[in-house]
Amino acid sequence: MNAEMKTEISFSQLGEAARDAGRLMARASCGEKNAALFAIAAELESATQALQDANSKDLAAGQKAGLDAALLDRLSLTPERIAAMAEGCRQVAALPDPIGEVSEMAYRPSGIQVGKMRVPLGVIGIIYESRPNVTIDAAILCLKSGNATILRGGSEAIHSNLAIAECIKAGLSAAGLPPSAVQVIQTTDRSMVGAMISASDYVDVIVPRGGKGLIERISRDATVPVIKHLDGICHVYLDEAADAQKAYDIALNSKTHRYGVCNAMETLLVHVDRAQELLPPLCQAYQAKGVELRGCERSQAIVDMHAADEVDWQTEYLAPVLSIKVVDNLDAAMAHMAQYSSAHTESIVTENHSAAQRFLREVDSSSVMVNASTRFADGFEFGLGAEIGISTDKLHARGPVGLLGLTSQKWIVLGDGHIRQ
């Protein structure tokens, strides 16, 4: 029996267990799911030392493999991070349960009532890298939304992920729910990823979380539907009618609050009639924070900076680097976004209501903002409680994906012996 055949058999066992568990999770009550979440939180807290012991194996292997300090930090499970994971369980338990919610009920001329009911997606496959806390984040969101999930973490966090999985299983069992509702793949064999993303008989949707290379590969090869975003090339446009202080605060925060995140601004667009006023103080603040500036010719004529080229407009830096372009008007700003945006998040700073409304209607991104930092494009900030990721696709889920994004709706019909004439 070759390795590929063994992988298929192994994953089919996981898939069948997840399918069976998914049916049980779909009918679980809100109380049962919340009891599991509280039990998982307690398990995490009581297993703090065991989790750190498992994590130390991953950290040692990472150091041996030459992982840099930033990656090792992302990989690390400190007591504070474990406590935060437990608190995350309790926060998700406090969220409203969307499953079973009935909406849009209406009588039809025939006398039947027609409406929609919110239901789980079924089995969600999640593929992610590095951070072991993603294991708990993904598991609890899938649990609360009534789904089963199969998790495939990165090889660099295998010991940590398996230790967390034991806490999840114990919590599910304590609440009388199937432990197989959350399964962590126990092998680092990469062929399991290929099996997972093509297992349409068992998996209803794939959510990749990681670097661009991982997401590109899954998007290209998956036969199972994928919820994902590739890039976060986000823009802020300072309009002709921008308030100067708001423009300064928003443009600075959007770029420098955090650099290595998908909702950080990568390109600043400035109306030509405001560039002489707005750019110098902003650029001085950027440079004081160590941000490298790359600008168009008109930007360079105002502030000394490197020349931007075509590649810059297409780049998600995830670093203290910013491209700047002076544009003629709102139409030119939106045209630039239409050409170079990754459809993640765009913001306009303006006191002109008509310009703001045009921006909201015409900019085709998953999050569109007026007078607010792009850093707000986040599930917690949007009131979702937590998110499994951000989607720049247009079908099913778009923007931060919380509990509702892990559900679907089915039509329901109520009759009383009605027959169609």
C-alpha positions as CSV (number, residue, x, y, z in Angstrom):
1,M,0.0,0.0,0.0
2,N,1.6,3.3,-1.0
3,A,1.8,6.4,1.1
4,E,-0.9,8.3,-0.8
5,M,-3.4,5.4,-0.3
6,K,-2.6,5.3,3.4
7,T,-3.2,9.1,3.7
8,E,-6.6,8.7,1.9
9,I,-7.6,5.9,4.3
10,S,-6.4,7.8,7.3
11,F,-8.2,11.0,6.3
12,S,-11.4,9.2,5.4
13,Q,-11.5,7.9,9.0
14,L,-11.2,11.5,10.3
15,G,-13.8,12.6,7.8
16,E,-16.3,10.0,8.7
17,A,-15.9,10.7,12.4
18,A,-16.3,14.4,11.7
19,R,-19.5,13.9,9.6
20,D,-21.0,11.8,12.4
21,A,-20.0,14.4,15.0
22,G,-21.3,17.2,12.9
23,R,-24.8,15.7,12.9
24,L,-24.8,15.6,16.7
25,M,-23.4,19.1,16.9
26,A,-26.1,20.5,14.7
27,R,-28.7,19.5,17.2
28,A,-26.8,20.4,20.3
29,S,-28.5,23.0,22.5
30,C,-26.9,26.4,23.3
31,G,-26.6,25.2,26.9
32,E,-24.6,22.1,25.9
33,K,-22.3,24.1,23.7
34,N,-21.7,26.7,26.3
35,A,-21.0,24.0,28.9
36,A,-18.4,22.6,26.6
37,L,-16.8,26.0,26.2
38,F,-16.6,26.6,29.9
39,A,-15.2,23.1,30.4
40,I,-12.5,23.6,27.8
41,A,-11.6,26.9,29.5
42,A,-11.2,25.1,32.8
43,E,-9.1,22.3,31.2
44,L,-6.8,24.8,29.6
45,E,-6.2,26.5,32.9
46,S,-5.6,23.3,34.8
47,A,-3.2,22.1,32.1
48,T,-1.1,25.2,31.9
49,Q,2.1,23.4,32.9
50,A,1.4,20.5,30.6
51,L,0.8,22.9,27.7
52,Q,4.0,24.8,28.4
53,D,5.9,21.5,28.6
54,A,4.6,20.5,25.2
55,N,5.3,24.0,23.8
56,S,8.9,23.8,25.0
57,K,9.4,20.9,22.6
58,D,8.2,23.0,19.7
59,L,10.3,26.0,20.8
60,A,13.4,23.8,21.0
61,A,12.8,22.3,17.6
62,G,12.1,25.8,16.2
63,Q,15.4,27.1,17.6
64,K,17.2,24.1,16.1
65,A,15.6,24.7,12.8
66,G,16.7,28.4,12.8
67,L,13.3,30.1,13.3
68,D,13.8,33.8,13.9
69,A,12.8,35.6,17.1
70,A,9.5,36.8,15.7
71,L,8.3,33.4,14.7
72,L,9.5,31.9,18.0
73,D,7.5,34.5,19.8
74,R,4.3,33.7,17.8
75,L,4.9,30.0,18.6
76,S,5.3,30.6,22.4
77,L,2.6,29.6,24.9
78,T,3.1,31.7,28.0
79,P,0.8,31.4,31.1
80,E,-0.7,34.8,30.0
81,R,-1.5,33.5,26.6
82,I,-3.0,30.3,27.9
83,A,-5.1,32.4,30.3
84,A,-6.2,34.5,27.3
85,M,-7.2,31.3,25.4
86,A,-9.4,30.3,28.3
87,E,-10.9,33.7,28.5
88,G,-11.6,33.5,24.8
89,C,-13.7,30.3,25.4
90,R,-15.8,32.2,27.9
91,Q,-16.2,35.2,25.6
92,V,-17.5,32.9,22.8
93,A,-19.9,31.2,25.2
94,A,-21.4,34.7,26.0
95,L,-22.1,35.3,22.3
96,P,-25.7,34.7,21.0
97,D,-26.2,31.3,19.4
98,P,-27.2,31.8,15.8
99,I,-28.3,28.2,15.1
100,G,-32.0,27.7,14.7
101,E,-32.7,31.4,14.3
102,V,-35.8,31.8,12.0
103,S,-36.2,34.9,9.9
104,E,-38.2,36.4,7.1
105,M,-41.3,34.3,7.7
106,A,-44.1,35.4,5.5
107,Y,-47.5,34.1,4.3
108,R,-47.8,33.3,0.6
109,P,-51.1,33.6,-1.3
110,S,-51.3,29.8,-1.1
111,G,-51.6,30.0,2.7
112,I,-48.2,28.5,3.4
113,Q,-45.6,30.3,5.5
114,V,-42.1,30.6,4.0
115,G,-38.9,31.7,5.8
116,K,-35.3,30.9,6.6
117,M,-33.6,29.0,9.4
118,R,-29.9,29.4,10.2
119,V,-28.0,26.1,10.3
120,P,-24.3,25.0,10.6
121,L,-22.2,24.5,7.5
122,G,-21.3,21.0,8.7
123,V,-17.6,20.0,8.7
124,I,-15.1,22.8,8.5
125,G,-11.4,22.1,7.7
126,I,-8.9,24.7,9.0
127,I,-5.3,24.8,7.8
128,Y,-3.0,27.2,9.6
129,E,0.6,27.9,10.5
130,S,2.7,28.8,13.6
131,R,0.5,30.2,16.3
132,P,-1.0,27.4,18.5
133,N,-3.7,29.7,19.9
134,V,-5.3,29.5,16.5
135,T,-6.2,25.9,17.5
136,I,-8.4,27.0,20.3
137,D,-9.8,30.0,18.4
138,A,-10.9,27.9,15.5
139,A,-12.2,25.1,17.6
140,I,-14.5,27.2,19.8
141,L,-16.0,29.2,17.0
142,C,-16.8,26.0,15.1
143,L,-18.2,24.5,18.3
144,K,-20.5,27.5,19.1
145,S,-21.8,27.6,15.5
146,G,-22.7,23.9,15.7
147,N,-20.0,22.6,13.3
148,A,-17.5,19.8,13.5
149,T,-14.0,20.7,12.5
150,I,-10.8,19.1,11.4
151,L,-7.7,21.2,12.2
152,R,-4.3,20.9,10.5
153,G,-1.7,23.1,12.2
154,G,1.9,23.7,11.2
155,S,4.5,21.1,11.9
156,E,6.4,23.7,14.0
157,A,3.5,23.7,16.6
158,I,2.6,20.0,16.5
159,H,3.2,19.2,20.2
160,S,1.4,22.4,21.4
161,N,-1.6,21.7,19.1
162,L,-1.9,18.1,20.3
163,A,-1.8,19.2,23.9
164,I,-4.5,21.8,23.3
165,A,-6.5,19.1,21.5
166,E,-6.6,17.0,24.6
167,C,-8.1,19.9,26.6
168,I,-10.7,20.4,23.9
169,K,-11.6,16.7,23.9
170,A,-11.9,16.6,27.6
171,G,-14.1,19.6,27.6
172,L,-16.4,18.2,24.9
173,S,-16.7,14.9,26.8
174,A,-17.5,16.7,30.1
175,A,-20.4,18.4,28.4
176,G,-21.7,15.2,26.8
177,L,-20.7,16.3,23.3
178,P,-18.7,14.1,20.9
179,P,-14.9,14.5,21.3
180,S,-14.6,13.9,17.5
181,A,-16.4,17.2,16.9
182,V,-12.9,18.8,17.0
183,Q,-10.1,16.7,15.6
184,V,-6.5,17.9,15.3
185,I,-4.5,16.0,12.6
186,Q,-1.7,14.2,14.5
187,T,0.7,13.9,11.6
188,T,3.0,16.5,10.1
189,D,2.8,14.7,6.7
190,R,2.0,17.4,4.1
191,S,0.0,14.9,2.0
192,M,-2.7,15.2,4.6
193,V,-3.3,18.8,3.4
194,G,-3.9,17.6,-0.1
195,A,-6.3,14.9,1.2
196,M,-8.1,17.4,3.3
197,I,-8.7,20.1,0.6
198,S,-10.0,17.5,-1.9
199,A,-12.3,15.6,0.6
200,S,-15.6,17.0,-0.6
201,D,-17.4,13.9,0.7
202,Y,-16.4,14.8,4.2
203,V,-15.5,18.5,4.4
204,D,-17.9,21.3,3.5
205,V,-15.5,24.3,3.5
206,I,-11.8,25.0,4.0
207,V,-10.5,28.0,5.9
208,P,-6.7,28.6,5.4
209,R,-4.9,30.9,7.8
210,G,-1.3,31.6,7.1
211,G,1.1,33.1,4.6
212,K,0.3,34.0,1.0
213,G,2.1,30.9,-0.3
214,L,-0.1,28.5,1.8
215,I,-3.3,30.3,0.8
216,E,-2.4,30.4,-2.9
217,R,-1.7,26.7,-2.9
218,I,-5.0,25.8,-1.2
219,S,-7.0,28.2,-3.5
220,R,-5.4,26.6,-6.5
221,D,-5.7,23.0,-5.6
222,A,-8.8,22.7,-3.4
223,T,-11.9,21.0,-4.7
224,V,-13.7,22.0,-1.5
225,P,-15.0,25.6,-1.2
226,V,-12.5,27.9,0.4
227,I,-13.0,31.0,2.6
228,K,-9.9,33.1,2.4
229,H,-8.0,36.3,1.5
230,L,-4.6,36.4,-0.2
231,D,-3.4,40.0,0.4
232,G,-4.2,43.0,2.6
233,I,-3.3,45.8,0.3
234,C,-5.4,48.5,2.1
235,H,-5.7,52.1,1.2
236,V,-6.6,55.4,3.0
237,Y,-7.7,58.3,0.8
238,L,-7.4,61.9,2.2
239,D,-10.1,63.7,0.3
240,E,-10.2,67.4,-0.7
241,A,-12.7,67.9,2.2
242,A,-10.7,66.0,4.8
243,D,-10.4,67.4,8.3
244,A,-6.6,67.9,8.8
245,Q,-6.5,66.4,12.3
246,K,-8.6,63.4,11.4
247,A,-6.5,62.8,8.3
248,Y,-3.3,62.9,10.4
249,D,-4.6,60.6,13.1
250,I,-6.2,58.0,10.8
251,A,-3.4,57.8,8.3
252,L,-0.8,57.5,11.1
253,N,-2.8,54.8,13.0
254,S,-3.7,52.8,9.9
255,K,0.0,52.3,9.1
256,T,1.9,52.4,12.4
257,H,-0.5,50.8,14.9
258,R,0.9,47.4,13.8
259,Y,2.9,46.6,10.7
260,G,2.6,42.9,10.2
261,V,-1.2,42.7,10.0
262,C,-3.5,42.3,7.0
263,N,-5.6,45.4,7.9
264,A,-2.6,47.8,8.0
265,M,-2.6,50.6,5.3
266,E,0.0,49.9,2.6
267,T,-0.9,52.9,0.2
268,L,-1.8,56.4,1.2
269,L,-3.7,58.5,-1.5
270,V,-3.9,62.3,-1.1
271,H,-6.0,64.8,-3.0
272,V,-3.7,67.1,-5.0
273,D,-5.2,70.2,-3.5
274,R,-4.4,69.0,0.1
275,A,-1.1,67.3,-0.4
276,Q,1.1,70.4,0.3
277,E,-0.7,70.8,3.6
278,L,-1.2,67.2,4.8
279,L,1.8,65.3,3.6
280,P,4.7,67.1,5.4
281,P,3.5,66.6,9.0
282,L,2.4,63.1,8.2
283,C,5.7,62.1,6.6
284,Q,7.6,63.6,9.4
285,A,5.7,61.4,11.9
286,Y,6.2,58.3,9.7
287,Q,9.9,58.9,9.4
288,A,10.1,59.5,13.2
289,K,8.7,56.0,13.6
290,G,11.2,54.5,11.1
291,V,8.7,54.1,8.2
292,E,10.3,54.0,4.7
293,L,8.4,56.2,2.3
294,R,8.0,55.5,-1.4
295,G,6.1,58.0,-3.4
296,C,5.0,59.1,-6.9
297,E,6.6,62.1,-8.5
298,R,4.2,64.6,-7.1
299,S,4.7,63.2,-3.6
300,Q,8.5,63.4,-4.0
301,A,8.2,67.0,-5.0
302,I,6.6,67.8,-1.6
303,V,8.6,65.4,0.7
304,D,12.0,63.8,0.2
305,M,11.3,60.0,-0.2
306,H,12.2,57.1,-2.4
307,A,10.5,56.7,-5.8
308,A,7.6,54.3,-5.9
309,D,7.3,51.9,-8.9
310,E,4.6,49.7,-10.2
311,V,5.5,46.9,-7.9
312,D,5.0,49.1,-4.8
313,W,1.3,49.7,-5.6
314,Q,0.9,45.9,-5.8
315,T,2.7,45.1,-2.6
316,E,1.5,44.1,0.8
317,Y,4.5,45.2,2.8
318,L,3.6,43.9,6.3
319,A,6.5,46.1,7.4
320,P,7.3,49.8,8.1
321,V,7.2,50.7,4.4
322,L,4.5,52.9,2.9
323,S,3.7,53.9,-0.7
324,I,2.2,57.4,-1.3
325,K,0.4,58.8,-4.3
326,V,-1.1,62.2,-5.0
327,V,-4.3,61.9,-7.0
328,D,-6.4,64.5,-8.8
329,N,-9.8,63.7,-7.2
330,L,-12.1,61.0,-5.7
331,D,-12.5,59.3,-9.0
332,A,-8.8,58.9,-9.5
333,A,-8.4,57.5,-5.9
334,M,-11.2,55.0,-6.5
335,A,-9.7,54.0,-9.9
336,H,-6.3,53.4,-8.2
337,M,-8.0,51.2,-5.6
338,A,-10.0,49.3,-8.3
339,Q,-6.7,48.5,-10.0
340,Y,-4.4,47.7,-7.1
341,S,-6.6,46.9,-4.1
342,S,-6.8,43.3,-2.8
343,A,-10.5,44.0,-1.8
344,H,-9.7,43.9,1.9
345,T,-10.2,47.3,3.4
346,E,-10.3,50.9,2.2
347,S,-11.0,54.2,4.1
348,I,-11.8,57.7,3.1
349,V,-11.2,60.8,5.3
350,T,-13.7,63.5,4.3
351,E,-16.3,65.9,5.6
352,N,-18.2,65.8,2.3
353,H,-21.3,63.6,2.8
354,S,-21.7,63.0,-1.0
355,A,-18.1,61.9,-1.4
356,A,-18.4,59.6,1.6
357,Q,-21.6,58.0,0.2
358,R,-20.0,57.6,-3.3
359,F,-17.0,55.9,-1.6
360,L,-19.2,53.5,0.3
361,R,-21.3,52.6,-2.7
362,E,-18.6,52.3,-5.3
363,V,-15.5,50.9,-3.6
364,D,-15.7,47.1,-4.0
365,S,-13.9,45.8,-0.9
366,S,-15.0,43.6,2.0
367,S,-14.7,46.5,4.4
368,V,-15.2,50.2,3.4
369,M,-14.8,52.9,5.9
370,V,-15.4,56.7,6.4
371,N,-13.3,58.6,8.8
372,A,-11.9,55.6,10.5
373,S,-8.6,53.6,10.6
374,T,-8.3,50.5,8.5
375,R,-7.2,48.8,11.7
376,F,-10.8,48.5,12.7
377,A,-11.3,45.7,10.0
378,D,-11.3,43.0,12.7
379,G,-14.0,40.6,14.0
380,F,-13.7,41.7,17.6
381,E,-13.9,45.4,16.6
382,F,-16.9,44.7,14.4
383,G,-18.7,43.2,17.4
384,L,-18.4,39.6,16.2
385,G,-16.7,38.6,19.4
386,A,-14.1,36.7,17.5
387,E,-13.2,35.7,14.0
388,I,-12.0,32.7,12.1
389,G,-10.4,34.9,9.4
390,I,-11.2,37.5,6.8
391,S,-12.7,36.8,3.5
392,T,-12.2,38.9,0.4
393,D,-14.5,36.6,-1.7
394,K,-18.0,37.8,-2.6
395,L,-19.9,34.5,-2.1
396,H,-21.1,33.3,1.3
397,A,-18.9,35.2,3.7
398,R,-17.2,38.5,3.2
399,G,-15.0,40.5,5.5
400,P,-14.3,39.3,9.1
401,V,-15.8,35.8,9.5
402,G,-17.4,35.2,12.9
403,L,-20.1,32.8,14.0
404,L,-22.6,33.8,11.2
405,G,-19.9,33.3,8.6
406,L,-19.7,29.6,9.8
407,T,-23.4,29.1,9.2
408,S,-25.8,29.0,6.3
409,Q,-29.5,29.3,5.8
410,K,-32.1,26.9,4.6
411,W,-35.6,27.6,3.5
412,I,-38.4,26.4,5.7
413,V,-42.1,26.0,4.9
414,L,-45.0,25.7,7.3
415,G,-48.3,24.4,6.1
416,D,-51.4,22.8,7.4
417,G,-52.3,20.2,4.8
418,H,-51.6,22.6,2.0
419,I,-51.3,21.1,-1.5
420,R,-50.3,23.0,-4.7
421,Q,-53.1,23.6,-7.1
